[in-house]
């Protein structure tokens, strides 16, 4: 029992045998003193209770109408879950507190009622908060605000959604200056930066809970050279599902989720209740899955990042991560979904899909043991997001630029914003900029005689609200299952480009079932049940997760440290030993580059370990140089681990190829006509309001948006190269699609230290990337079966054994690790592929 709490809270805690934890008491004391805090506590540590207890105590003691607390979540599902969990104790204690959610799924009638009779606690997302702040009555709606709770703050800081939220928080601080903030997170790699983002006066950090129990599991008798779906492990995964009460099977992409669910269901002879959950499924289906999880009616859910964050599924006792986790912090976040209690270990099994992923999974396990959280610190706020915010703020009411500049620079992502950049962004929203000022459609704001800024027309305000948001996705089309009676059931959404590839009668997998394409009727894809034996699976742009810098560095370290190799399965140890004998292993501070002939082509393989996006950019720059040097490059492939280029002539002079001046003239020439830079500009233009994606009764197609933005991109580059949107595009190019920052960091790290191995044939470590090239059917002359046979021959030569079949036999790694092995991993942690193709033909 906790004697410091008033009734009915004291009795409610006592009935459950609970007392306040140290960090919960610290948050309560800070809140009651009017201080803002950032709370970092392990999963299951009661962060949600800590965030809301001050609000409930205040409202119980002084009931009043209106919004007292705004809760912001990065996920709609998380907001819904928190509302459900918060409503229960409020009803049990009969508190005079009203609680409602406001997201994109909230019906229009409820949204209107919330403006007229707002709840005491409003749970929302950054986008919906931006909508509310753009309304003319925003100042009245939030005048009584006393607290803002920001959940999973690490998932927002450093993103454009986080920039949008930071600007919204600054606006709330102007409307309700007495309001305080509570930031909540379990995994924070940069506490000082996240504290500044949350606007916290102090940091409250709870000691770690029980360390997670991690193991690695491989398919029985085989380990793939390449590929990233992990479907070979479906039998072992299903066996683990049978042994647990409830399991979340995490995968890295929506396409992988569909395939893994289908593979498990085909093996599920006893029809255990297994569900599928990802962001493209219809909201009603996702809610049914979440409700079934909450009530304990499921044995397993195959999910993407849609279930990553702090939703409290108390019945989950194990997590299975299929595919490499791509980061220690991300792995910890997913592991925390199991056994959602602070004092008990969460159990998770990692299932790598190929040999490189074995290295990454082992590195991630060591990183978890060392509590080595990773991820980049939050970057400065985006100018495109600022442009959108200025327009939306004017929609709510006029403002003076001087006041607005002070307000915006109070938000951490914009603390370093210069007045020149602010004025340039505001001028763009007002007129479109010098090159576009002659067009009426780009003039959205005006100033009165006192210098105050107003929205130009009511239509401009309506359009701005319809296009709120920073997530720029490819246009989505709804999938409707058509029954015999002609009535349809909406299953979810797929991207427009995928539907453009379909012909009537084609089959594809979606929502865990085979479907047959009938026709496209306006913006609805009509389908029927059933399909062929080899259905397609929709893929989604930007779905892949990037490899973090820290995890990549740990992989390089493990490759050099032979003392760590005993952690790897025997085939991986043989693979590395043969690589060491036939070539070299990648180092930490140099760059290993191999060249070798195969068929009528020459190959260059660079072991950069900088992530797929950085390798794509490096491939574009490198092939441009190779072309200039007469090597006749034909294309390249980028994975998270390596870059492979094929060309007609022998590559030579590696130090010259990888000089840092690659980021000078070559970069400028590439940026002039790069489709990736045009795509970055397209996203910036949509966020900044240059192009309105949504119009009343219609949505622009991706082709319409592309044509419009490409034309404007060319005009701006020619007539106003310093336009604010081009500056925003270049800033975005440091990360995201191009990840120039990682490329620059790598070139600086190696500083000309290139280890060039000129080989007579493919090396063991290069086999996976050549398989990726062959799988894409590019013109290399390579045959996958031939290449696998050659790889097996290399292994056989190295071990002195007869060549086995194309798939290498291996011993299964037990799902429960020996305690001695766990201890070794943790000690090493203190001491110290997922593959994607991107081809360019020249």
C-alpha atoms as one frame of an Amber mdcrd trajectory, in Angstrom:
protein
   0.000   0.000   0.000   1.213   3.536  -0.761   0.356   5.935   2.065   1.261
   9.044   0.059  -1.705   8.674  -2.293  -5.206   9.963  -1.455  -8.331   7.870
  -1.683  -9.568   6.258  -3.879  -6.054   5.806  -5.345  -4.673   4.323  -2.115
  -7.335   1.616  -2.028  -6.964   0.886  -5.731  -3.202   0.373  -5.359  -3.646
  -1.694  -2.213  -6.150  -4.025  -3.883  -3.482  -4.924  -6.397  -0.601  -5.084
  -3.977   1.140  -2.223  -5.764   3.308   0.590  -4.499   4.807   3.452  -6.440
   8.234   2.734  -7.867  11.023   5.233  -7.325  10.779   6.695 -10.825   6.985
   6.962 -10.659   7.217   8.904  -7.409   9.924  11.164  -8.889   7.762  11.977
 -11.911   4.774  12.715  -9.665   6.790  15.077  -7.464   8.249  16.888 -10.484
   4.818  17.256 -12.111   3.234  18.589  -8.936   6.046  21.160  -8.788   5.292
  22.181 -12.393   8.530  20.759 -13.857   8.786  18.929 -17.177  10.624  15.589
 -17.202  11.965  12.886 -19.486  11.442   9.425 -17.993  13.624   6.593 -19.282
  12.598   3.267 -17.772  12.689  -0.387 -18.903   9.762  -2.014 -20.644   7.137
  -3.022 -18.102   8.378  -0.393 -15.640   5.071   1.474 -15.422   5.945   4.478
 -17.597   2.325   4.981 -18.677   1.140   5.087 -15.059   3.926   7.548 -14.249
   2.847   9.767 -17.132  -0.860   9.886 -16.259  -0.920   9.636 -12.449  -0.313
  13.386 -11.924  -3.194  14.161 -14.291  -5.612  11.753 -12.599  -4.752  13.061
  -9.133  -5.215  16.671 -10.258  -8.563  16.010 -11.949  -9.803  13.856  -9.063
  -9.052  16.686  -6.647 -10.282  19.511  -8.875 -12.735  18.284 -11.529 -13.182
  20.663 -14.462 -14.259  20.573 -18.086 -11.975  20.901 -21.077  -8.671  19.409
 -22.146  -6.309  18.967 -19.219  -3.800  16.565 -20.804  -2.822  15.778 -24.371
  -1.158  12.396 -24.934   0.783  12.036 -28.202   1.739   8.645 -29.619   3.566
   7.756 -32.831   0.987   5.016 -33.489  -2.796   5.171 -33.665  -2.954   1.633
 -32.271  -0.876   2.681 -29.260  -3.178   5.628 -28.555  -6.178   3.279 -28.709
  -4.486   0.760 -26.398  -3.523   3.408 -23.854  -7.072   4.779 -23.882  -8.403
   1.292 -23.130  -5.878   0.694 -20.326  -6.496   4.146 -18.821 -10.273   3.915
 -18.928 -10.319   0.795 -16.723  -8.836   2.362 -13.536 -10.787   5.597 -14.103
 -14.026   3.606 -14.136 -12.961   1.387 -11.233 -12.173   4.426  -9.054 -15.188
   6.325 -10.423 -13.073   9.351 -11.223 -14.704  12.416 -12.841 -12.398  12.106
 -15.870 -13.329  11.808 -19.557 -10.957  10.111 -22.006 -11.124  10.011 -25.812
  -8.863   9.375 -28.790  -8.519  11.650 -31.811  -6.765  10.069 -34.804  -7.293
   9.759 -38.524  -9.737   6.925 -37.790 -12.034   9.047 -35.593 -15.474   9.545
 -37.220 -16.361  13.075 -38.310 -19.300  13.335 -35.906 -17.098  12.487 -32.921
 -14.420  14.930 -34.058 -17.022  17.707 -34.155 -18.357  16.759 -30.714 -14.833
  16.805 -29.296 -14.464  20.433 -30.383 -17.757  21.334 -28.715 -17.288  19.209
 -25.554 -13.598  18.286 -25.375 -12.529  15.417 -23.077 -10.207  15.905 -20.105
  -7.603  13.586 -21.622  -7.154  13.567 -25.387  -5.003  10.819 -26.912  -3.775
  11.634 -30.395  -0.963  11.498 -32.977   1.303  14.272 -34.344  -0.829  14.616
 -37.476  -4.139  14.922 -35.658  -2.632  17.394 -33.207  -1.502  19.499 -36.182
  -5.066  19.457 -37.516  -6.461  20.672 -34.189  -3.855  23.429 -33.921  -4.783
  24.678 -37.410  -8.407  25.335 -36.419  -9.588  28.900 -35.675 -10.688  27.850
 -32.176  -7.388  26.154 -31.294  -6.516  28.788 -28.685  -9.831  28.262 -26.899
  -9.621  24.466 -27.203  -6.206  24.253 -25.507  -6.421  27.275 -23.194  -6.825
  25.076 -20.100  -4.064  22.613 -21.039  -1.958  21.534 -18.072   0.115  18.608
 -19.364   1.441  16.947 -22.500   2.568  13.294 -22.389   4.826  12.243 -25.272
   5.058   8.458 -25.501   7.898   6.584 -27.243   9.606   9.942 -27.676  12.737
   8.308 -29.143  10.686   7.091 -32.114   9.695  10.656 -33.003  12.795  12.758
 -32.284  14.930  13.211 -35.390  12.128  12.387 -37.840   9.911  14.726 -39.827
   6.941  13.606 -37.764   9.004  14.555 -34.734   9.725  17.967 -36.253   6.006
  18.444 -36.789   5.293  17.480 -33.178   8.045  19.741 -31.801   6.536  22.708
 -33.639   3.099  21.753 -32.323   4.462  21.559 -28.763   5.959  25.027 -29.161
   2.547  26.293 -30.305   0.884  24.674 -27.270   3.468  26.317 -24.994   2.452
  29.698 -26.425  -1.274  28.975 -26.009  -0.899  27.423 -22.517   2.408  28.614
 -21.029   1.740  26.913 -17.672   1.541  23.457 -19.231   4.257  20.901 -18.451
   5.562  17.913 -20.417   6.417  14.297 -19.653   8.455  12.364 -22.225   8.417
   8.561 -21.970  10.839   6.050 -23.483  12.529   2.730 -22.788  15.360   2.944
 -25.329  17.306   6.192 -25.632  20.784   6.280 -27.164  21.246  10.046 -26.748
  19.531  11.105 -23.466  20.676  14.744 -23.528  19.369  15.293 -27.056  16.044
  13.572 -26.314  15.684  15.558 -23.099  16.123  18.767 -25.090  13.616  17.552
 -27.674  11.012  16.832 -24.986  11.634  20.233 -23.394  12.338  18.527 -20.063
  13.729  20.333 -17.033  15.150  17.099 -15.661  15.943  13.507 -16.606  14.589
  10.646 -14.504  16.207   7.341 -15.374  15.320   3.976 -13.851  17.900   1.230
 -13.558  17.704  -1.627 -16.023  15.221  -4.393 -15.381  15.969  -8.055 -15.899
  18.229  -8.552 -18.951  16.471 -10.170 -21.920  17.040 -13.820 -22.754  18.168
 -14.010 -26.389  18.964 -16.968 -28.614  19.534 -17.629 -32.289  17.720 -20.327
 -34.258  18.569 -21.609 -37.724  16.653 -23.884 -40.094  17.255 -27.580 -39.631
  20.066 -28.802 -41.873  20.501 -25.742 -44.078  21.704 -22.149 -44.124  21.099
 -19.952 -47.137  23.858 -18.006 -48.845  21.518 -15.114 -49.621  17.880 -14.024
 -49.479  16.154 -12.202 -46.654  12.709 -13.741 -46.094  13.696 -16.550 -43.711
  10.957 -18.867 -44.969  13.197 -21.940 -44.595  12.837 -21.520 -40.829   9.019
 -21.680 -40.870   8.883 -25.256 -39.444  11.131 -24.311 -36.523   9.195 -21.088
 -35.922   5.892 -22.955 -35.812   7.364 -25.431 -33.334   8.349 -22.538 -31.080
   4.819 -21.104 -31.399   3.425 -24.445 -30.227   5.612 -24.328 -27.127   4.419
 -20.874 -25.992   1.132 -19.285 -25.003   1.416 -16.279 -27.322   4.178 -15.278
 -29.737   4.821 -12.206 -31.844   6.761 -13.130 -34.990   8.389  -9.866 -36.056
   9.567  -9.374 -39.635  11.099  -6.347 -41.333   8.741  -5.680 -44.270   5.068
  -6.050 -45.133   5.884  -8.353 -48.042   7.876 -10.590 -45.707   4.946 -10.596
 -43.285   2.573 -11.885 -45.972   4.993 -14.616 -47.052   5.853 -15.746 -43.523
   2.199 -15.857 -42.476   1.372 -17.938 -45.532   4.312 -20.297 -44.875   3.268
 -20.812 -41.255  -0.376 -21.324 -42.142   0.448 -24.031 -44.685   2.271 -25.961
 -41.921  -0.360 -25.247 -39.256  -2.188 -28.576 -39.419  -3.858 -28.138 -36.036
  -5.131 -24.681 -37.143  -3.744 -22.805 -34.176  -5.124 -19.228 -34.208  -2.410
 -17.217 -35.977  -3.005 -13.683 -37.241  -1.346 -11.112 -39.484  -0.769  -7.437
 -38.626   0.819  -4.720 -40.756   0.116  -1.118 -41.661  -1.519  -1.770 -45.041
  -4.279  -4.004 -43.707  -7.713  -2.500 -43.219  -8.057  -0.737 -39.888 -10.988
  -2.945 -38.878  -8.904  -6.090 -39.383  -6.018  -4.649 -37.372  -8.365  -3.740
 -34.535  -9.793  -7.286 -34.525  -6.284  -8.713 -34.284  -5.371  -6.323 -31.456
  -8.555  -7.189 -29.554  -7.877 -10.914 -29.984  -4.335 -10.408 -28.663  -5.573
  -8.427 -25.675  -8.079 -11.152 -24.787  -5.545 -13.976 -25.203  -7.369 -15.675
 -28.092  -4.310 -15.893 -30.385  -1.270 -18.144 -30.303   0.813 -16.008 -32.664
   0.805 -12.801 -34.683   3.089 -12.146 -37.650   3.777  -8.414 -37.542   5.946
  -5.606 -38.861   6.862  -2.413 -37.003   3.099  -1.838 -36.632   3.420  -3.627
 -33.260   6.907  -2.368 -32.360   6.040   0.279 -29.831   4.735   0.205 -26.278
   1.376  -1.530 -26.700   0.881  -3.669 -23.595   0.142  -7.207 -24.743   0.445
  -8.793 -21.318  -0.030 -12.354 -22.595   2.947 -12.369 -24.995   5.632 -14.644
 -23.575   8.010 -14.836 -26.539   9.172 -12.769 -29.503  10.690 -14.229 -32.649
  12.628 -11.821 -34.878  12.878 -13.165 -38.434  15.675 -11.480 -40.347  18.457
  -9.363 -38.910  17.203  -6.671 -36.490  19.256  -3.809 -38.076  19.943  -2.180
 -34.706  20.361  -2.913 -30.994  17.778  -0.332 -29.897  15.271  -1.688 -32.405
  15.857  -5.241 -31.175  15.374  -4.200 -27.548  12.160  -2.414 -28.482  10.770
  -5.554 -30.089  12.035  -7.882 -27.374  10.209  -5.695 -24.859   6.870  -6.773
 -26.312   7.355 -10.150 -24.579   6.684 -10.592 -20.869   5.791  -6.933 -20.425
   7.130  -6.817 -16.854  10.176  -4.953 -15.614  11.490  -7.540 -13.152  11.228
 -10.585 -15.422  13.331 -11.356 -18.485  11.811 -10.987 -21.938  12.471 -13.980
 -24.173  13.338 -13.590 -27.838  14.715 -15.757 -30.623  16.559 -14.341 -33.620
  16.161 -16.150 -36.940  18.723 -14.988 -39.526  17.854 -15.592 -43.169  21.395
 -15.869 -44.575  25.067 -15.996 -43.620  25.641 -12.270 -43.339  22.548 -12.029
 -41.140  24.075 -14.612 -38.782  26.948 -12.165 -38.243  24.541  -9.285 -37.694
  22.298 -11.216 -35.306  25.276 -12.295 -33.211  26.559  -8.708 -33.164  23.112
  -7.521 -32.045  23.020 -10.078 -29.215  26.416  -8.861 -28.013  25.216  -5.258
 -28.286  22.180  -6.026 -26.135  24.416  -7.686 -23.556  26.549  -4.538 -23.444
  23.462  -2.238 -23.358  25.024  -0.472 -26.334  22.046   1.453 -27.654  22.443
   2.771 -31.164  20.897   5.229 -33.572  21.874   8.660 -34.808  21.250  11.754
 -32.667  18.279  13.893 -33.767  19.096  16.024 -36.798  18.038  19.684 -37.240
  14.411  20.269 -38.151  13.334  20.112 -41.785  12.592  23.364 -43.607   9.756
  21.692 -45.514   8.048  20.781 -42.233   8.504  24.366 -41.069   6.826  25.632
 -44.248   3.813  23.410 -43.628   3.623  24.528 -40.009   3.711  28.236 -40.867
   0.826  27.811 -43.293  -1.219  25.817 -40.766  -0.538  28.331 -38.018  -1.834
  31.119 -40.261  -4.950  28.999 -40.854  -5.674  29.226 -37.110  -5.087  32.980
 -36.969  -2.694  35.732 -37.934   0.801  36.011 -36.423   3.727  38.420 -36.441
   6.973  36.997 -37.907   9.067  38.171 -34.942   6.818  36.377 -32.449   6.682
  33.281 -34.609  10.469  33.118 -34.990  10.880  33.207 -31.180   8.259  30.484
 -30.793   9.790  28.196 -33.408  13.355  28.475 -32.138  12.059  27.361 -28.722
  11.519  23.915 -30.330  14.737  21.868 -30.026  14.932  20.778 -33.704  14.817
  24.453 -34.734  16.937  25.974 -31.967  19.706  26.671 -34.477  17.425  28.058
 -37.199  18.807  31.337 -38.526  16.543  34.295 -39.078  17.559  34.262 -42.742
  16.344  30.684 -43.200  13.140  31.462 -41.317  12.453  34.501 -43.480  13.195
  32.509 -46.637  10.758  29.764 -45.620   8.066  32.302 -44.778   8.650  34.089
 -48.092   8.264  30.766 -49.909   4.895  30.109 -48.231   3.819  33.652 -49.053
   4.787  33.757 -52.735   6.424  30.469 -53.762   9.805  32.166 -54.114  11.326
  34.265 -56.872  11.025  31.630 -59.600   7.363  30.833 -58.825   6.019  34.199
 -57.653   4.206  34.839 -60.924   1.834  31.890 -60.296  -1.225  32.663 -58.187
  -1.522  29.106 -56.864   1.771  29.404 -54.946   0.803  32.619 -53.130  -0.811
  31.392 -49.920  -0.143  34.085 -47.307  -0.183  37.877 -47.175   0.816  40.589
 -44.689  -1.351  43.426 -43.423  -0.231  46.980 -42.726   1.002  45.977 -39.245
   3.188  43.226 -40.690   0.998  40.389 -39.432   0.724  37.298 -41.616  -2.677
  35.962 -42.736  -3.826  33.004 -44.817  -4.894  34.285 -48.219  -8.256  32.506
 -48.679 -10.559  30.035 -46.943  -9.904  27.631 -49.818  -6.167  27.812 -49.103
  -6.877  26.859 -45.477  -9.074  23.909 -46.501  -6.408  22.618 -48.876  -3.719
  22.974 -46.228  -5.689  20.919 -43.707  -6.390  18.223 -46.304  -2.646  17.829
 -46.918  -1.357  17.820 -43.347   1.365  15.306 -42.635   5.011  14.477 -43.245
   4.706  10.833 -44.308   4.844  10.869 -48.099   3.750   7.470 -49.321   3.127
   6.273 -52.820  -0.579   6.597 -53.699  -2.544   3.748 -52.166  -5.502   1.880
 -53.646  -8.047   0.014 -51.555  -8.437  -3.745 -52.064 -12.045  -4.894 -52.023
 -13.000  -8.561 -51.924 -16.074  -8.897 -54.160 -18.594 -11.551 -53.158 -21.150
 -13.385 -55.255 -23.834 -10.876 -54.338 -21.718  -7.989 -55.564 -21.064  -6.585
 -52.076 -17.455  -6.115 -51.121 -15.278  -6.284 -48.015 -12.305  -3.922 -47.791
  -9.125  -5.820 -46.931  -6.586  -2.989 -46.928  -4.414  -0.993 -49.318  -1.612
  -1.552 -51.822   0.553   0.914 -53.666  -0.582   2.106 -57.073   2.554   0.943
 -58.861   1.926  -2.693 -57.854  -1.602  -2.633 -59.264  -0.273  -1.186 -62.519
   1.671  -4.433 -62.995  -1.428  -6.635 -62.693  -3.583  -8.033 -65.478  -7.046
  -9.552 -64.948  -6.630 -13.077 -63.613  -3.240 -12.441 -61.961  -3.005 -13.706
 -58.401  -1.280 -12.173 -55.391  -1.077 -12.616 -51.617  -2.640 -10.057 -49.314
  -4.078 -10.147 -45.794  -2.806 -13.705 -45.534  -4.948 -15.054 -48.371  -4.527
 -15.685 -52.112  -6.488 -13.228 -54.251  -7.257 -12.972 -57.965  -7.242  -9.546
 -59.608 -10.522  -8.699 -61.374 -10.261  -5.037 -62.305  -9.412  -1.542 -61.106
 -12.585   0.514 -60.609 -11.580   4.148 -59.977  -9.436   3.911 -56.811 -10.603
   0.440 -55.753  -8.901  -2.844 -56.668 -11.605  -5.482 -57.005 -10.477  -9.043
 -56.267 -11.926 -12.482 -55.699 -10.841 -15.400 -53.513  -8.319 -17.856 -54.886
  -5.300 -17.589 -57.123  -2.579 -19.414 -58.966   0.186 -21.577 -57.566   2.806
 -18.809 -57.662   1.123 -15.596 -56.454   2.934 -12.266 -56.349   3.409 -10.373
 -53.100   3.041  -6.570 -52.929   6.160  -4.666 -51.913   6.110  -1.179 -50.470
   8.453   1.737 -51.058  10.673   2.647 -48.127   9.702  -0.500 -46.243  13.203
  -1.723 -45.415  14.935  -0.852 -42.169  18.466   0.634 -42.319  21.481  -0.968
 -40.649  22.704   1.259 -37.815  26.270   2.578 -37.745  27.070   1.033 -34.350
  25.857  -2.420 -35.333  27.813  -2.292 -38.611  30.956  -1.371 -36.659  30.394
  -4.287 -34.294  30.087  -6.689 -37.244  33.407  -5.428 -38.652  35.013  -5.880
 -35.232  33.762  -9.452 -34.934  35.107 -10.321 -38.369  38.583  -9.224 -37.277
  38.396 -10.835 -33.836  38.805 -14.563 -34.416  38.198 -15.190 -30.704  34.537
 -14.390 -31.325  34.095 -16.866 -34.160  33.208 -19.731 -31.821  29.837 -18.006
 -31.387  29.007 -18.684 -35.044  27.613 -21.952 -36.409  30.154 -24.244 -38.026
  29.334 -23.417 -41.679  29.780 -19.704 -40.954  33.105 -20.374 -39.242  34.251
 -22.372 -42.298  33.043 -19.569 -44.564  35.106 -16.971 -42.718  38.180 -19.200
 -42.467  38.117 -19.834 -46.213  37.668 -16.129 -46.890  40.717 -15.438 -44.744
  42.727 -18.076 -46.623  41.675 -17.068 -50.151  41.458 -13.303 -49.724  41.171
 -11.043 -46.668  38.517 -10.210 -44.103  37.077  -6.691 -43.910  38.763  -4.491
 -41.313  37.451  -1.788 -38.998  39.431   1.145 -40.341  40.178   0.193 -43.932
  38.099  -0.873 -46.917  38.434  -4.310 -48.440  37.809  -4.287 -52.196  37.952
  -7.485 -54.257  38.062  -7.694 -58.042  37.777 -10.860 -60.107  36.656 -12.005
 -63.564  33.615 -14.185 -64.157  32.310 -15.090 -67.593  32.777 -12.093 -69.848
  32.526  -9.582 -67.000  34.716  -8.120 -64.275  33.382  -7.702 -60.758  34.272
  -5.268 -57.990  32.990  -6.045 -54.483  33.500  -3.457 -51.704  32.796  -4.531
 -48.107  31.597  -1.194 -46.731  28.998  -2.274 -44.116  27.321   1.152 -44.243
  23.737   0.160 -45.022  21.778  -0.267 -48.223  20.890   3.396 -48.809  24.495
   4.558 -48.423  25.654   1.758 -50.737  23.115   2.772 -53.369  24.468   6.311
 -53.364  28.067   5.077 -53.355  27.218   2.804 -56.292  25.857   5.743 -58.276
  28.962   7.844 -57.592  31.419   4.995 -58.074  29.998   3.856 -61.423  30.136
   7.455 -62.647  33.848   7.561 -61.828  34.436   4.122 -63.323  32.779   5.248
 -66.527  35.033   8.277 -66.665  38.099   6.076 -66.069  37.188   3.744 -68.954
  36.074   0.693 -66.950  32.647   0.548 -68.680  30.416  -0.197 -65.648  27.223
  -2.078 -66.464  25.385  -1.966 -63.142  25.638  -2.538 -59.406  23.860  -4.176
 -56.505  23.677  -2.828 -52.946  23.004  -4.803 -49.774  23.331  -3.670 -46.178
  26.823  -5.142 -46.109  28.489  -4.843 -49.510  28.442  -3.042 -52.830  28.955
  -5.131 -55.964  29.661  -3.582 -59.388  30.018  -5.411 -62.696  31.768  -3.911
 -65.690  33.225  -4.755 -69.094  36.845  -3.790 -68.328  39.103  -4.669 -65.415
  38.788  -2.279 -62.445  42.129  -0.912 -61.243  43.627   1.839 -59.072  41.264
   1.448 -56.093  42.639   4.408 -54.044  41.829   6.695 -56.959  38.335   5.225
 -57.327  37.509   5.751 -53.630  39.080   9.188 -53.104  37.095  11.622 -50.948
  36.812  14.027 -53.873  34.086  11.658 -55.053  31.825  13.906 -52.970  32.870
  16.949 -54.998  32.398  17.162 -58.755  31.038  13.621 -59.064  28.421  14.340
 -56.420  27.385  17.607 -58.042  27.115  15.952 -61.458  25.081  13.097 -59.993
  22.773  15.422 -58.084  22.059  17.295 -61.308  20.206  14.363 -62.855  19.746
  11.813 -60.061  16.322  10.220 -59.929  16.869   9.705 -56.202  17.408  13.435
 -55.670  14.296  14.121 -57.736  12.368  11.730 -55.537  13.707  13.484 -52.420
  12.590  16.816 -53.886   9.195  15.304 -54.663   8.754  14.353 -50.992   9.950
  17.775 -49.827   7.571  19.518 -52.240   4.577  17.539 -50.961   5.400  18.182
 -47.284   6.066  21.894 -47.927   2.734  22.342 -49.709   4.162  23.083 -53.136
   2.120  20.178 -54.502  -1.248  19.339 -52.954  -1.643  15.565 -52.989  -5.257
  15.675 -51.817  -8.107  17.677 -53.293 -11.826  17.567 -52.493 -13.139  14.366
 -54.027  -9.843  13.348 -55.628  -6.248  12.365 -54.941  -3.424  12.976 -57.357
  -1.773   9.910 -58.800   1.920   9.320 -58.302   2.481  10.050 -61.990   0.748
  13.434 -61.694   2.810  14.350 -58.636   6.027  13.161 -60.305   5.436  15.118
 -63.519   4.572  18.297 -61.600   7.517  18.139 -59.214  10.035  17.142 -61.902
   9.076  20.190 -63.963   9.352  22.493 -60.962  12.653  20.876 -59.905  14.169
  21.692 -63.284  12.806  25.262 -63.208  14.179  25.937 -59.721  17.599  24.448
 -60.464  17.842  26.626 -63.567  16.410  29.895 -62.257  16.683  29.825 -58.429
  19.289  27.260 -57.321  19.220  28.593 -53.752  15.446  28.107 -53.436  14.474
  26.990 -49.967  13.061  23.677 -51.221  16.310  22.816 -53.004  18.164  23.597
 -49.786  15.759  21.330 -47.910  16.316  18.608 -50.503  20.092  18.794 -50.094
  19.710  18.622 -46.306  17.503  15.536 -46.624  20.126  13.958 -48.885  22.436
  13.617 -45.878  20.202  10.747 -44.733  17.143   8.875 -45.911  17.151   7.686
 -49.494  20.681   8.837 -50.272  22.387   8.709 -46.846  25.263  10.884 -48.006
  26.289  11.333 -44.388  27.173   7.638 -44.082  29.099   7.739 -47.377  31.096
  10.792 -46.258  31.757   9.184 -42.884  33.049   5.989 -44.484  35.385   7.808
 -46.886  36.731   9.875 -43.996  37.173   6.776 -41.818  39.180   4.813 -44.360
  41.052   7.963 -45.500  42.547   6.222 -48.541  43.300   2.946 -46.696  42.150
   0.510 -49.387  43.034  -3.175 -49.298  42.667  -4.385 -52.892  42.616  -8.139
 -53.468  42.883  -9.006 -57.177  41.487 -12.544 -57.339  41.187 -15.103 -60.075
  37.614 -16.055 -59.095  34.821 -15.231 -56.710  35.702 -15.239 -53.004  33.575
 -17.022 -50.375  32.360 -13.690 -48.950  31.377 -12.411 -52.419  29.106 -15.362
 -53.239  25.960 -13.858 -51.605  26.162 -10.583 -53.539  26.650 -12.408 -56.848
  23.584 -14.491 -56.058  21.616 -11.271 -55.571  22.817 -10.077 -58.983  21.764
 -13.340 -60.602  18.401 -13.285 -58.879  17.630  -9.941 -60.519  18.321 -11.398
 -64.001  20.766  -8.699 -64.988  23.046  -9.380 -67.939  25.997 -10.975 -66.176
  25.987 -14.443 -67.683  25.941 -15.838 -64.144  23.704 -18.792 -63.416  22.559
 -19.253 -59.830  22.957 -23.030 -59.837  26.413 -22.743 -61.373  27.439 -20.127
 -58.830  26.205 -22.225 -55.910  28.031 -25.227 -57.271  31.195 -23.135 -57.525
  30.698 -21.902 -53.959  30.328 -25.464 -52.731  33.446 -26.418 -54.604  35.325
 -23.611 -52.826  34.091 -24.920 -49.473  35.000 -28.483 -50.399  38.494 -27.470
 -51.490  39.032 -25.622 -48.233  37.851 -28.470 -45.999  39.165 -31.348 -48.055
  35.685 -32.897 -48.235  33.478 -33.807 -51.141  31.261 -30.966 -52.312  27.811
 -31.196 -50.661  24.526 -30.231 -52.326  23.945 -26.541 -53.143  22.648 -25.762
 -49.641  25.299 -26.081 -46.940  24.499 -28.564 -44.148  24.788 -27.201 -40.634
  23.994 -28.047 -37.077  20.927 -26.420 -35.675  21.660 -23.788 -33.032  19.610
 -24.599 -29.926  16.869 -22.147 -29.111  18.068 -21.970 -25.492  21.726 -21.030
 -25.241  24.131 -22.555 -22.755  24.698 -20.208 -19.772  28.439 -20.248 -20.440
  27.859 -19.031 -24.006  25.559 -16.267 -22.785  28.216 -15.165 -20.295  30.879
 -15.116 -23.016  28.633 -12.986 -25.213  28.041 -10.465 -22.437  31.745 -10.302
 -21.588  32.637  -9.744 -25.249  29.920  -7.116 -25.495  31.568  -5.156 -22.701
  34.990  -5.487 -24.337  34.342  -4.400 -27.426  21.940  -9.445 -44.998  19.370
  -8.103 -44.967  19.820  -7.637 -48.736  18.051  -5.323 -51.163  18.753  -4.911
 -54.846  19.251  -1.662 -56.618  20.438  -1.991 -60.204  21.629   0.604 -62.687
  22.394  -0.271 -66.277  24.531   2.069 -68.339
